[in-house]
Amino acid sequence: MEIAENAALVVVDVQKGFEEEEFWGARNNPGADENIASLIDVWQATGRPVVFVRHDSTKPKSPLRPGYAGNDFKEYVEERRGKGAGAELLVTKTVNSAFYGTPDLAAWFGAEGISQFVVAGIQTNMCAETTARMGGNLGYEVVFALDATYTFDLAGPFGWRLGAEELARATAVSLQGGGFASVVTTESLRGAASG
């Protein structure tokens, strides 16, 4: 796997509100936070650009609503902001895709000459997947760090309910099988970015 010298790491919605298990339910991949932190470290150490995305929910009871503590980035993300040698951007959004945020992510990528980006963050099958899909549609080379994401069990139509791990696998199959992104592990990414 080739990781460009200016490949961006897009860290999606790693916010304190996702720690509220009574709101979200059971999650998968307990190692995700450690993997996200390690990717930020590698990107910053190699001078690559990092985009921090924050979800400002418009739902009054959401743990991610502005003005509520859950809207803040998790500590390990907040303490890394501004520490890298490369360019950094904060994007805020109210929908699933980081491309529909402020400032305009695609415009920033264009100005920085970025054509490849890596997705990590929360939730695997929601904002992380939507950002990856839209990036693929827009012509970027998208890399999805599956084990640097996590999600929660979810109820859907017809009384169907899927576990977080099933949803994560479905995201991985849809993204790679559908040609939206290459789905990889944190370890392989760290090696490719450090090498």
PyMOL commands that set and color helices and strands:
alter all, ss='L'
color gray80, all
select helices_A, chain A and resi 16-19+21-24+32-45+69-71+75-78+98-100+105-112+124-137+157-159+164-177+186-194
alter helices_A, ss='H'
color red, helices_A
select strands_A, chain A and resi 8-12+50-55+88-93+101-102+116-122+141-150+154-155+161-162+182-184
alter strands_A, ss='S'
color yellow, strands_A
deselect
rebuild
show_as cartoon
